[in-house]
């Protein structure tokens, strides 16, 4: 049997696809693997995401390859996958989470609170921009596109004073973090499912689903899906200033969620203790509390 893996062409995407390939061949070395690198629609433009349709463009071509049989599975950073999937597809597995944190890269690793007045920071994420401006309204956050190496080069070329990137990406690519400041959870709550590698396939492909079930981290899938369901309840997308993290602390799961206005001036922040057994109901309850506090309108301000 051969499994064809659809992946984007970036160094990070290929790294993650190879992790999945290794997990599958560890199950059964009779399974052959073929990587199918693809240039997504989102990779072919430098325009801001809100102008081109959002991060769904990063997965649409990979999903098309699943649908036409060119590939059997697609490997994504789960934070790039819309909270509401087309009903033809499903997330068949997630791997254990890397760090969920965001990092602020600069010439000397200065913290966000100590960053020079009126600095310019690169990030195309409304979630990151809103949280930066909630703390430091003087800082200008500008759009920056490209793979992580391209964005770091733009920082080193002086296009901005700082750059926000996911710690998981830096760790996976073994990029030096000595000149990075790791945001606290209070300063910068992550995007839903940040740090997870996800494997997507057709919902009808039972043979592949049975294989993916064997590499799926069941507890991590519960947490990832809870975070994604919160975004879905907010009618949010990857372009909405919505942040949520489900973290295991001793025998509890702490759900932390934040919704902000686009300019970062206003926010709603709540926490709730839960468990694996109750998290589905608790995340729904938390979302209802946000909605009761006008979160739907807040993200549009």
KACORUR-V269276 format. One record per helix or strand of 2 or more residues. SS is the DSSP state (H for helix, E for strand). FROM is the first residue (numbers start at 1). TO is the last residue. If there is no record, write none. Layout:
# KACORUR-V269276
SS/FROM/TO
SS/FROM/TO
This chain:
# KACORUR-V269276
E/2/8
H/11/27
E/32/38
H/41/44
H/49/52
H/55/58
H/60/67
E/73/77
H/78/80
E/89/94
E/102/105
H/112/114
E/120/122
H/126/135
E/140/142
H/148/156
E/162/166
H/167/172
E/180/182
E/197/202
H/206/215
H/218/233
E/242/249
E/252/260
E/267/274
H/279/292
H/295/298
